[in-house]
Amino acid sequence: MGRLAGKIAFISGTGAGIGRAAALIFAAEGTEVFGCDIDEDSAAGNASALRNGPFGTTHAEDWCFTIKNELDIAYFCTQAASPHLIARGGGAVLNVASVAAVRGAPFMPMVPHGAAKGGVSAMSLHLCAAGAPHHIRANTIGAAFLCSDEAAFVNGADLMVDGGDSAMAG
Ligand SMILES: NC(=O)c1ccc[n+]([C@@H]2O[C@H](COP(=O)([O-])OP(=O)(O)OC[C@H]3O[C@@H](n4cnc5c(N)ncnc54)[C@H](O)[C@@H]3O)[C@@H](O)[C@H]2O)c1
């Protein structure tokens, strides 16, 4: 029996990349997966799209596009899922942030992306507090195991999956 047997998952951005891989892993572990993607050509709180550039030349439209497609999407997907999680007596929210939330990138300007992902990380901390009375855990980034019952004591975590880059940065 899989680690996520009998569970139901909603994953955004399942058409490509990490979302697609996560959906396949969740399904292989026994979860009934509901996915969505805006890209109709794709094969199948992960989905995101961004516009970065040098800080001085980033337009208001680029900022708004990135906040909408990286932070708003995580917020509203989680909010839409909330009544269903409460009705089921609890559950797990897993939002995908980035190392860009905690570190600047001198050679790759990404102020809008860093701000949006910083918002995702902070949001998860508050979701952790808001979800506690309803037995809803909230974590940022990670893998399928964070949604299984084996991770029942993992709550409010922001796990950097970056090959140790954050830990070793000077
Ligand atoms: N790939 C990396 O190196 C990396 C590093 C840090 C964080 N992340 C984060 O991981 C997540 C997934 O990244 P990825 O590299 O797999 O991205 P990707 O671009 O390969 O896939 C994202 C998918 O989301 C879909 N999508 C975008 N906006 C959507 C919307 N509004 N509604 C529904 N679907 C939408 C896209 O069509 C695409 O299929 C993102 O949140 C990203 O910021 C990725």
The ligand as an SDF file (V2000), in Angstrom:
LIG
                    3D

 44 48  0  0  0  0  0  0  0  0999 V2000
   12.7540   24.4610  -11.6760 N   0  0  0  0  0  0  0  0  0  0  0  0
   13.4580   25.0530  -10.7110 C   0  0  0  0  0  0  0  0  0  0  0  0
   14.6980   25.0920  -10.7350 O   0  0  0  0  0  0  0  0  0  0  0  0
   12.7450   25.6650   -9.5330 C   0  0  0  0  0  0  0  0  0  0  0  0
   13.5070   26.2010   -8.4930 C   0  0  0  0  0  0  0  0  0  0  0  0
   12.8480   26.7600   -7.3970 C   0  0  0  0  0  0  0  0  0  0  0  0
   11.4600   26.7930   -7.3660 C   0  0  0  0  0  0  0  0  0  0  0  0
   10.7490   26.2940   -8.4110 N   0  0  0  0  0  0  0  0  0  0  0  0
    9.2970   26.3700   -8.3410 C   0  0  0  0  0  0  0  0  0  0  0  0
    8.7450   25.0790   -8.5780 O   0  0  0  0  0  0  0  0  0  0  0  0
    7.4790   25.2310   -9.2010 C   0  0  0  0  0  0  0  0  0  0  0  0
    7.4410   24.4350  -10.4930 C   0  0  0  0  0  0  0  0  0  0  0  0
    8.5420   24.8370  -11.2960 O   0  0  0  0  0  0  0  0  0  0  0  0
    8.8430   24.1270  -12.6940 P   0  0  0  0  0  0  0  0  0  0  0  0
   10.2720   24.3870  -12.9830 O   0  0  0  0  0  0  0  0  0  0  0  0
    8.3450   22.7280  -12.6730 O   0  0  0  0  0  0  0  0  0  0  0  0
    7.9650   25.0320  -13.6810 O   0  0  0  0  0  0  0  0  0  0  0  0
    7.4850   24.7150  -15.1880 P   0  0  0  0  0  0  0  0  0  0  0  0
    7.4280   26.0410  -15.8670 O   0  0  0  0  0  0  0  0  0  0  0  0
    8.2920   23.6190  -15.7910 O   0  0  0  0  0  0  0  0  0  0  0  0
    6.0020   24.1670  -14.9860 O   0  0  0  0  0  0  0  0  0  0  0  0
    5.0210   24.9950  -14.4260 C   0  0  0  0  0  0  0  0  0  0  0  0
    3.6700   24.5300  -14.9550 C   0  0  0  0  0  0  0  0  0  0  0  0
    2.6660   25.3800  -14.3620 O   0  0  0  0  0  0  0  0  0  0  0  0
    1.7620   25.7760  -15.3890 C   0  0  0  0  0  0  0  0  0  0  0  0
    1.1380   27.0330  -14.9840 N   0  0  0  0  0  0  0  0  0  0  0  0
    1.6850   28.2730  -14.9370 C   0  0  0  0  0  0  0  0  0  0  0  0
    0.7930   29.1750  -14.5080 N   0  0  0  0  0  0  0  0  0  0  0  0
   -0.3720   28.4860  -14.2810 C   0  0  0  0  0  0  0  0  0  0  0  0
   -1.6610   28.8660  -13.8370 C   0  0  0  0  0  0  0  0  0  0  0  0
   -1.9580   30.1400  -13.5470 N   0  0  0  0  0  0  0  0  0  0  0  0
   -2.6060   27.9040  -13.6930 N   0  0  0  0  0  0  0  0  0  0  0  0
   -2.3370   26.6040  -13.9930 C   0  0  0  0  0  0  0  0  0  0  0  0
   -1.1200   26.1780  -14.4370 N   0  0  0  0  0  0  0  0  0  0  0  0
   -0.1460   27.1280  -14.5800 C   0  0  0  0  0  0  0  0  0  0  0  0
    2.6090   25.9000  -16.6510 C   0  0  0  0  0  0  0  0  0  0  0  0
    1.8110   25.8180  -17.8470 O   0  0  0  0  0  0  0  0  0  0  0  0
    3.5560   24.6860  -16.4890 C   0  0  0  0  0  0  0  0  0  0  0  0
    3.0300   23.4990  -17.0490 O   0  0  0  0  0  0  0  0  0  0  0  0
    7.2610   26.7220   -9.4160 C   0  0  0  0  0  0  0  0  0  0  0  0
    6.4970   27.2440   -8.3430 O   0  0  0  0  0  0  0  0  0  0  0  0
    8.6820   27.2700   -9.3820 C   0  0  0  0  0  0  0  0  0  0  0  0
    8.7500   28.6380   -9.0180 O   0  0  0  0  0  0  0  0  0  0  0  0
   11.3550   25.7320   -9.4900 C   0  0  0  0  0  0  0  0  0  0  0  0
  1  2  1  0
  2  3  2  0
  2  4  1  0
  4  5  1  0
  4 44  2  0
  5  6  2  0
  6  7  1  0
  7  8  2  0
  8  9  1  0
  8 44  1  0
  9 10  1  0
  9 42  1  0
 10 11  1  0
 11 12  1  0
 11 40  1  0
 12 13  1  0
 13 14  1  0
 14 15  2  0
 14 16  1  0
 14 17  1  0
 17 18  1  0
 18 19  2  0
 18 20  1  0
 18 21  1  0
 21 22  1  0
 22 23  1  0
 23 24  1  0
 23 38  1  0
 24 25  1  0
 25 26  1  0
 25 36  1  0
 26 27  1  0
 26 35  1  0
 27 28  2  0
 28 29  1  0
 29 30  1  0
 29 35  2  0
 30 31  1  0
 30 32  2  0
 32 33  1  0
 33 34  2  0
 34 35  1  0
 36 37  1  0
 36 38  1  0
 38 39  1  0
 40 41  1  0
 40 42  1  0
 42 43  1  0
M  CHG  2   8   1  16  -1
M  END
$$$$
